[in-house]
Amino acid sequence: MLLVLTDEHKEHLGFLPQVDSAVVGEFGRIAVEFMKKGSNPKIYEGAARKLNVPVETVQHGVEGLMYLLTESSKLMISEVDFQDSVLVLGFSEELNNLLLQLYLDNRKVIRNILQELAPSLPHYHNLEWRLDVQLASRALRQQVKPVVTLKLHLETEGTQSARVLQTDPATLLHVIQELERALAEVKTTHCRRILRNIK
């Protein structure tokens, strides 16, 4: 799978061939550090002074490199696909190899950072249910009024919580049909192709 780079992204990365390979390596290290700890404008200013370029140029170069490494790591693209993706930038073979080495050296670290940044959503732990049927009341002697009560147990980072839901059987059947339709949709070739590209 190839990365699709926008014109703006190509423009930001266009600064890299103008500097030494050691500087590109340092930019890569800064990009990974910024992913871990956040951005630091003082580093941009110091690098801009040393290179005699505007601060925005350095910032865009580092951010462009950060985006390239992040997207490549997120998709876990192969070495060949990475090289083909940066080939459109028109860089020298030495710079392409340096970028590939930066990607290979840092992709596991970047994936770990991305996993830590991902929101922790509650997930299913257990389900209890009960069916209550009201057969009569003072006002109506004969009636059938079923209610399904669900107690959904969720777990978030080792902490358990519970949600109580009440519905009638018709609504519950409708929800079940919609979920079954969604599961059937996931099995289609179009959806599988999309999921493969997301991973």
Order of alpha helices (4+ residues) and beta strands (2+ residues): alpha-alpha-alpha-alpha-alpha-alpha-beta-beta-beta-alpha-alpha
